[in-house]
Amino acid sequence: MDPNLIWGYPEKRDSWRTIFTLAYQGLGVVYGDLSTSPLYVYKSTFAENLQHSETNEEVYGVLCFVFWTLTLIPLLKYVFIVLKADDNGEGGTFALYSLLCRHARLSSLPNHQLADEELSAYKRDTPEPTSNFSFSSCLKATLEKCKVLQRILLVLALIGTCMVIGDGVLTPAISVFSAVSGVELSMAKEHHQYIKVPLACAILVFLFALQHYGTHRVGFLFAPVVIVWLLCISAIGLYNIFYWNPLVYKALSPYYMYKFLKKTKKQGWMALGGVLLCITGSEAMFADLGHFSPFSIKLAFTFVVYPSLVLAYMGQAAYLSKHHNLDNDYRIGFYVSVPEKVRWPVLAIAILAAVVGSQAIITGTFSIIKQCSSLGCFPRVKIVHTSSKIHGQIYIPLINWILMILCLAVTIGFRETERLGNAAGLAVITVMLVSTCLMSLVIVLCWHKSVFLAIAFLVFFGSIEALYFSASLMKFFEGAWVPIALSLTFLVVMYVWHYGTLKKYEADVENKVPINWLLGIGPKIGIVRVRGIGLVHTELVSGIPSIFSHFVTNVPAFHQILVFLCIKSVTMPHVRPEERFLVGRVGPKEYRLYRCIARYGYRDVHKDDLEFERDLTCSIAEFIRSEKTECNTSRHEDLDDNDDNERMRVIGTSSTQLNGIRMCENESCSLPIVSSSEIRSERLRKKRVRFVLPESTKMDVDTRRELQELMEAREAGMAFIMGHSYVKAKKGSGWMKKVVLNYGYDFLRKNSRGPSYALSIPNASTLEVGMVYYV
């Protein structure tokens, strides 16, 4: 039977071999964090002055809560529901927000175009059921009109994203610290802090120092380490169950949760902050969806991870049910239930598993910051692609060292699992609450299901997560303040950057120059056209940017071929290479002015400069060749932005244009070409360019001449006109606006990187133009 039919999910039908391979690899990447949770769950839970009595009601109650929490949240919520809400194969909090943006037109990107909605992967609305049409349409219209609700939705997504970043600080700390805590059983209690803290810090420094090399070189070891760890905790769990208490399975009855809360009251409720750590890392199942298939993730969790974790927790409960004379301060933990003969090998495996789990969350933090940066919600930072073969393997130096410093700070500052657990628990449950809220909107707006189904989902899972959230929040002064402080800091940075970027674009739109100005400027100031291609970088998708008018007014000359280039991100993970460029003409044909919009998804990797320039030139050439006759006429009448957009044509990259124009540089071509050899001087020109045309191509004289001019301009070289427009708060603005724009956004702008494609451009080929807008 097809595995996709078993789960009722219409994904690509892969072979069983492919599915098992992905499931095997996913064990090392997705479940490293979740699989190490038995190291600290019981220890964190019993740290809240919870007594371990002879009746075992506390131990059985904790086991019951752990079992049903694992069953309801990771298994039921994520495996059977949330994994279906993918954004073209991508998952995570920002993917849910991106999905909502496209279906309800709530884009946070100011230069969104209607043409972006025509992308094949955009997933436009499907016909809605008649019974649900009114409410779904009403909710959609309300969200599209109400700016306040849009901001609330954006802030909600940013809060979830910031908590994920905070989790990137806390998870490595608690995982590694809990793994090395096994050494405490072999030494006196007063010596613990002198061994555990330095050892944990040394491992963390080693872990973050290795990020520069990427995980592709040691990634093949991740899955074996996690598998060995899962087999280890399963075997130990089975041993403890059969040796100490074979009847521990009775504690899985929900009745024990009631007995637990009835006996422990407020202390039991606060202890739930430790119980929720059993689902730490569950969000990774959804966040790492882009690297694996949904079915492989479901298969690995349901048949490997879930049974192993249940056996591990049952085994610990079975051991504790027969041992009541333990020092609650530090001996109720994982290692006390491990037989002494295998304790040291288990310690070594646990440290390796903790490193693997930490690596996964660090990589996930890099990935989500890249997504936020692409969508204009985080300052541009240096991104290094550590592997040319494995998608998504990136390294962000600045973020890596910030994470390391913060991770070491909380490890040294807290020095105990309990406070680290309080901090990590609040971060984890907040991300899940945000996902539940966004998912309820996806059910109505994207899936077009009944509003009652969305409310049922929100109430059922939201109430469970709210219970854990309230328990974690009660420990604010015992460590829970850390994720709140980290999240608020990152939230301020992200929102200030987004607000400043939005105001800058609005100023660009308000100050753009009408096309008629460009058409009539030549005779007035004696514009000179110089050889070569001039690329005017702009965020605008229509109109003439004011930086260009400023440039021409001061330097009355521009290039033989002028291209207004906009490199933009869209609210989707990937854009197909066949739909990469939107190319159009600005003004009459004889002016040789073009507009080119390069579109990338928030998970796309930008090409190197040489390949991008080649694709850009070929896309313009293909546009010239395929332009309709009625669009080729030279007109001097008024041209508005809508006309420009209507004439834009979708052109793919050169590798996808099998029947289009190709470009040869410094090489001979045997196919029909457009050549200017009769006017070329090899002595003066370093580069020789030819366009290779399809054999059946028939062109008129004007088209051939235009292609020849483009070819000659490409031979002469490209120059980049980079605009640097800044925004300042105008006089009379409120103090908050002045602080945000004049100090906050200005500080972030000065300390962030420029566009990635502009970093390797030679200085001799770059012209920089600056302007200040007062908004």
N, C-alpha and C positions, 0 to 999 in steps of 0.2 A: 504494500500500500504506500502511496505517496506520502511522505512525512508532512507535507504542507496541508494535506487534507485532514490529517489527524488533528491538527491544531486550528484548522479553519482559517488560515491566514494566507491570502493570495500573494505569496512572494515567488520569486524566481525558483523554478524547480531544479534544484541542484541534485547531484547524485549523492548517494549515501556516503560515499568515500569523501566527497567534498565537505559534507555536513559534519562528519566525524572529525575531519581535519580541523575545521574551523572551531568545533567544540573543544578539541584538544588545545588549540592555541589560545582560545578564550579563557581557559582555566587559569593560565598564567597572567593574562592581561586584565581580565575583568574581575576575577574573584580572589585576587591576592589579598585585598583589604578585608573583604567579608570573611574569608576563611581563617583569618588570624583573630577574629573577635573573641573566641573562647579564652584567649589569654587574659582578658581583663574584665569580662562581663560580671562573673560572680564576685570578683574582688571589689569592683566598683559598687555593686549593688549592696553588699553587706558592710560597706564603709559608713553607711548612714545610721550608725548606732542600732542596726538591725540585729536582734538577738538570734542566735542559732540554737533553738531550744531542743529538748529531747523529743518533742512531738513531731519535729521535722515539718511543721506547717509552713515555716518560712522558706525552707529549701524547696519543698514541693510547690509552693506558690510561685516562687521565682522561676522554677522550671516550667510551670504551666504558662506563665506570662511569656517566657522566652519562646516556647513552642508555638503558641498561637500568634505571637508577633511575627515570627519567621514565616508562618503559614499565610497570614493575612496580607502582610505588606510586600515582601519580595515575591512570594509565590503567586498570590491571587492578584494583587494590584499591578505589579510590574510585569510578571511573566504573561498573564492572561489579558491584560487590558492596556497598560501604558506602552508596551513595546509595539503595539499596533499604530501608535500615534507618531510615526516617524516622519521626518521632514526630508522626503526623497532619500531615505536610507540613513539619515543622520538623526541622532537623538540628543537629549539633554534639555536643560531648562531653556536655554536660548533657542533651541530648535522648536520647542513648543511655542515660544513667543513669535518666532519667525513664521511658523505655520499660521498663527492667528493674524499676523500682519498681512499676509497675502490674501487670506479669505475675507478679511473685514477691511482691507485697505487701511491698515494702521501703521504704515511704514514709518520707522524712525529716521529713515534716510530722506533728506530734503530733496534730492535730485531724482526722485522716483518718477518714472515715465509710464504711460499707458503701454508703450511698446514692450516694457519689461514683463507685462502680464501676458504677452503673447509667446513667451518662452515655453518650450515644450514641457519642461519640468515644473512649470509654475503651479500646476494643479488648480485650475479654475474650478469654481463651484459646480458641482453636479446638480442635476434637478432634485429639488427637495420634495419630500412627501407633502401632500396637500394639507394634511392635518397639522403639520408642524411648520408650515410655510410662514404663517403670520407671525409667530413668536420669534422664529429664527431671523426673519427679515427685520422685525422690529428691533431685536437686540443688535443686529448688525448695523442698522441705520443709526441707532443710538450711539454705538461706539464710534462710528465714523464722524458723527456730528459733534459729540461732546469731547472737547479737548482735555477737560479735567479727567475723564475716565481714561483717555489715552495715556495721560501722564501717570495715572495711578497704575495702569497696566505695565508701563515701562519701568516704573520704580519697583514694582513687584518682581519683574523679571531680573532687574539689576540686584535686588536684595538676594534672590536665589543664587545669582552668579557670584556675588560677593561672599556668600556663605560657602560656596564651593571653593573659592580661593582661600577662605579661612580654614576650610577642611584640609587644604593642601599644606597648611602650617601645622595643624594639630594631629592629623592622622599619622604622619611619619614619627612625630614625637611619642604618641601613646603606643604605637605598634612596636617601635624599637625599644622603648623603655620597658614595656611589659614583657617583651621577649627576653631581655637581659636580666629581668627580675628573678629568673630561675636560680641565679647564683646566690640569692639571699638565704636559701635553705641550707647552705653549707658553711655559713659564717654567722658570727654574732650580729645581733640586730643593730648595735651601735656602729658597725662597720659598713652597713648597707650603702649609705649615701656616698661613701668614699670609693665604692666600686661601681655601683650601678650608674650614677650620673656621668662620671668620666667615660665609662665604656659606651654608654648610649650616645654621648656627644661625639666620641670618636667615630662611631659607625655612621652617624648622621652627616658629619663633615665628609667622610669618605663617599657616602651616597650622593651628596650634592656636587661633590667635585667630579664625579664620573658623568654627570649630565652632559658635559661638553662633548663627550664621545658618542652620545646617542645610545639607544637601547638595542639597535639592530644587531650589534656585535655580540651581545650576551642574551638577547631576547629568546633564543632557542632554549636557554636554561630555565626560563620562567615557568613554563608549563610543568616540566619534571619536578621542580622544587615544590610547586603547589600541590601536585598530585601526591608526591611523597608525604607532604604535610597532612593532606586530607586522609590518606591511608593511615598515617600515624595516629591522628586524633580519633579516627573511627575504631582502630584496633584497641587503643587505650580505653575508649568509651565502652566497647563490648566487654573488655576484660573487667572493668569496674562494675558493669551491670551484672554480669553472671557471678562475679566473685563476691560482691558486697551486697547487692540488693536487686535480685531479678524482678521484683514486683514494682520497681520504680516507674514502670510504664503507666501505672494507675494514676500517677500525678499529672498526666496529660489531660485529665478531665477538667473542663472549665470550672467545675465546682471548687477546685483548689484555689482559683483566683479569688473567688468570693470569700473563702475561709482566710486567705492571706490578708486581704484588705480589712476584713472584719476584726482580725486579731491585731494587726499592726497599725491600722488607722493612718494617721498623718505620716508616720515614719515609713510605712509601706508605700504610701503614695509618692513620697519623695524618693524612695528607693527605685521607683520606675525610671528615674533618670539614668540609672546604671543598666537597667534591663534593655533600654532602647539601643544600647551599644551593640546588641546582637545583630542589628541590621545595618551597622556601619559598612558602607561600601555597596549597599543595594542600588544606589543611584547610578553606580558604574555600569550596571546592566543596560540602562537606557542611554547613558552618556557615551558609551563605547560602541553604540549600535552601528556606527559608520564603518567600523573595521571588521564586523562579522555579520552574519545573517541572523535575523531574529530567531529562527528555528534552532540554530546552533547554540545560541545563548540560552534558550529555554531548555534544550536537551541537557546541556552541561549542568545547569542549576537543578533541574528537577530530579535527575537520576544520579548525580554525583555530589554536588555541593550541599544540597538540602539534606539528604540522608546522613551525610558525614557530620554536618553541624548538629543535627538532632541527636545522633549517637554520642557526640562529644559532650553536649550539655547534659544528656541523661546520665552519662558515665560520671561526670563530676557530681551531679546530684546524688547518685547512688553511693559514691564514696563519702560525701559529706553527711549523708543520712546515717552513717555508722560511726562517724567521728565528730564528737561534740565538744571535745576538750581542746579545741584549736584556738590559737591567738587570733582573734578577729581582726587585729590591726593589720596583719600582712600575710597570714598563712592560709586564709580562705582564698585560694586562687587556683590557677590551672596546674602549676607544677606540683602542688602538694598531693594531687591525685595521680601523678605519674609514678609508676614503680621505680624505686631507687636504682635498679640495675640499668634502666634505659634512660634515666633522667638527663645525663649529659649529652647523649646523642640527640635526644628530643630538643634539648636547649639549642644545639647547633642548627638543627632543622628549623626551629622556630625563628631564630635570628635571620636565617636566609629567607624564610617565608615573609617575615616582617619587612625585609628590604624589598622584596618583590612587590608586596602590597603598597609600600610607600612609593615605589617607582611608578606604579600605575596612577596614583593620585597626583603625583608631581607632573607626569606627562599630561594628565587630564587638565591640570591647571594651566599649563602652557597652551593647550588647545583652546580652552574657553577664552583665554585672554586674546588669542589671535582672532577668534570669532568676534569678540566685542570690539576689537580694534578695527576690523574690517567693516563693521556696521556703525562706526563713528561713535562708539561708547567707551573708548579707552584710548589714551594717548598712544601715538605710534612708537613702538619700541623695536629694537633690533631682533629679528627672527632668523635663526640659523636652521636650515634644513639639514639634518644629520644623516639622512639617507636619501639617495636618489631613486631607490626602488620601492621602499615601503612608504605608503601614503600616510601622512599625518605625523611622521617622526620629526619633531621640531624641538628647538632649544632656544630659550629666551634668557640671555645672560643676566640682565638686570633683575628680572623676576626670580631667577634661580637663586641669586645671592641674597635678595630680600627674604625669600622663603627660608633660606638657611639661617640667616641671622634671627628671624622671628622664631623659627623652630628651636634653635639653641636657647633662645631667651626663655621660652615657656618651659623647656625641659629643665633648665637650671633654676628657674624661678619657682616652679611648682615642686619638683623633686619627688613626686608621688603620683601613682596611677589614678587615685581618686579625683584629684583636681583636674588632671588632664582629661579624664573621662567626662567630668562635668562640662568642660569646655567643648570637647569633640561632640558630645551628645546634642548640645543645643544647635551646633552648626548642622549636624546631620538631619535632625528633625525639622529644622527650618526649611532646608532645601526640599524636603518631602512635602511639607505643607504648601510651599509655593507650587510645586509640581501638581499637587491635587487641585489647587485653585485654577491653574491654567488648563489642566486636563478637563475640568468640568466645562470650561468654555469651548474647548476643542470638540467635546461630545455634541454640543449644540451647533456651533458655527461651522465646523469642518465635517463632522460625520452626519449632521442633520438628524440626530436622534431626538427622542422626546426630552423635553425639559425636565420631566419628572425623573428620567433616568440620570440626567446630569445632577439633579438635586440629590438623588439617592446616593450617587457616587461621592458627592461632596460631603454629605452628612455622615455616611458610613465611615469612609476612610479619614475624613477630616476630623471626626470626633475622636477616633483612636489616636491620631497624630497630635491633636490638641491636648489630649490627656498627657501624653509624653512631653509635649512642649511646656505645659504648665509645671510639670514636675522638674524639668530642667531649669526653667526660669526661676524657680524657687532657690536654686543654688547659685544665684547671681554673684554673691560675694565669695563663693567657694570655687571660682574658676569660670563660671558661665559668662562672666563679663568679657572675657578675652575674645570670643567670636563676635560679640556685639561691637566691641571697640574696633576690631579689625574690619568688620563689615561696614561700619559707619565711615571709617577712613576711606576704604576703597569706593564706597558709594558716593561720597563727596567728590572724590577725584573723577569718577566716571560721569556723574551728572554734570559737574562743572565743565568737563571736556565736551560732553554732548551739547550742553546749552551754548557754549561758545562756538562750537562748530555750526550749530543751527543759525545763530545770529550772524556769523560770518557769511554763510550761504545766502541768507536773506538780504544782507547788504550787497553781495555780488549781484543778486537778481535786481534789486532796486536801482543799482548804478550801471547796469549793462547798457550798451550803446545800440541804438537801432541800426539795422542793416543799411538803411538809406544814408546814414552818416558815412558809412564806409564807401558807398557807391559814389558819393559826391566829393570825397576828400581829395582824390588824386589831383585834379586840376588846380585846387586851391593852394596847396603847399608844395606841389612838385614832388610827389612820391616817387622814389626810385625802387625798382625791383632788382634785387641781387640774386645771383645764382645760388641754387641749393633749395633744400626743403626746410621750412621753419615750422617747428611744432610749438604751438602756444598752449601750454598746459592750463586748464581751467576746470573748475568744478561744475560749471554751467553746462546744461544739455541743450541750450538754445540761446540765441542772441550772441552779441559780441562782448566779451569781457572788458570791463573798464580798464584793466591793466594794459590791454592792447592799445586802446585809444591813448592812454597815457604814454605808452612807448612810442607810438607813431608820431604823436605831437612833438615829442622831444627829439626823436631820431626819425626823420621823414624817409624811411626806407624799410621795406620788408622783403621777404624772399620770393623767389620766382614761383614756388609752390608753397602755399600757406595752409596748415592744417590746425584747426582748433581741436585739440585732443582732450578728451575727458575719460579718465580711468576711474570707474565707479564700481561699487559693490552692490549686489542685489540681495534681497531677503530670501535667499535660498542657498543651499550648501554648494551646489556646483552649477556651472553654466557649460553646456556642451560646446566644444570647439567650433561646431558648425554654426553656432549662433553667437560667437564671441563679439563681433563688431557690428555696430550700426554706423553706416557711412552715408553721408549726404553732401549736397552742394550748398555753399553759402553764396548767394548773389548770382550774377550771370556767369555763364560758362567761361567766357574769356578772362575772367578775373582769376581763375585757378585757385579758388578758395574752397576748402572742404571742411566738413566736420566729421570727426571720427570718435565714436563712443565705444570704449572697450569695457565689456561687462564681465565681472568675476563674481563667483559665489564666495560666501564667507569661509569656505573650507578649501577654495582653489589655491593652487600654488602659482604665483606669477612667474612668467618665463624670464630668462635672462635677457638683457638689453638687446643683444644682437639678433636673437630670434624674434623678439618683439618688434624691432624695427623692420625686419624682413616681412613679418606677417602684416604689419601696418601698411607698408608700401604695396604689398600684393593685394590687400583688401581695397585700397584706393584704385589700383589698376583694374581690379575686377569690377568695381563699381562703374568706372569709366566705360569699360567694355560692354557691360550689361545694362547700362542706363537706357531708359525708354526714350524714344524719339521725342515724345511730347515734353519730356523733362529736360531735353537738351537745348531747347530754344533759349536764346539770350533775351532776357527781359529786364527792363529797368523800372518796372512798376513796384509798388510797395510790397514787401515780403514780410509777413509776420512770422512769429515763432511757430504757429500751428502749421503753416505751409512748409517750414523747414522740417518739422517732424513728419509730415505726410510724405515727404520725399526721401526720408531715410530708408536705407535698404539694409537688410540683414546679410552680412557677409561672414563666412567662416574663415578660420585660419588657413594658411597656405597648405598645410598637410591634409586638410579636408576638401580642398578644391581639386578634385581629381580631373575634372573637365574644365578647370578654369586656368587663369594665368599663373604661371610660375616664374620665378626670378632666378637668373643665373648671375653670379658675381665672380669675376676673374676666372671664368672657365668657358670652354667652348660648348655650344649647343647645336645639335644637328636638326632640331625641329624648327618649324617656321618661327621667325622671330621678328620683333620690331627692333631694328638696329639703326644706330646713327653713326655707323662707321665712316660714312663719307664726311662727317663733320667732326669726328673725334680726333683729338690730338693725343696720342699715347705718350708723348713726351711731357705733356702738361698734366695728364690725369693719372692718378694713382690707382683708381678703381674703375673697372670695366663692368658695366651692368647691361644685361639683356633680359627682355621679357619673352618667355616661352609661351606661345599661344596654342590653343587646340587647332588641329589640322583643318577642321571645318569652319573655322572662324572667318566671317566676312565683316569687314569694318569699312566705314566711310572715311574720307580723307580727314575730317575734323577729329574723329576719334583717334585715328592713327597719330595725328599730330600731337594731340593731348597726351597720349601714352609716351610719345617720344620726349616731350618736354618733362614728363614725370621721371623718365629714365635718366635724362641728362641731369635733372636736379638731384636724383639719388646718387649719381656719380660724383657730383660736386660736394655731397655730404649733407648732414643734418645739423641743425642748430636748435637748441631748446630755449624757449622763452619762458622762464619760470616766474610765476607771479607770487608775490608774498604780500598778501593783504591781511591787515591786522584790524581788530575791532577794539574800540574803546567806548566806554560809557559817555554819552554826551552830557553836557551841562544840564542840571536839573533832574538827572536820574536819581533814583533812590540809592541809599548807601549800600544795600545788599547787591544791587546790580553793579555798582562801582567796584565792590570788593571782588565779586565773581569774575567780571571781565578784566578789570584793570590790574588785578593782582593774581587771582587764582588761575584763570585761563591763560593769562600772559606768562605766568611762571611755567605752566605745563607746556605751552607752545615753545618756549625757549629751550626747554630741556627734553623735548621729544624729537624724534627723527623726522626728516623730510620723507616724501614719497619714496618707496623702495626702488622704483625704476630710475629715479633721478640721482641715486647715490653714486653710481659708477660712471656717470657722464663726465667726460673730460671738462675741466674748467674752461678750456678754450672754446668749447661748443655750447656754452651756457650763457644766456643773458638773463639777469635777474632784475625784476621790476617790483618795486614796493609801493604799497598804498595803505593809508590808514582810513578806516571808516569809523564814524561816530554814530552809534546807534542808541 
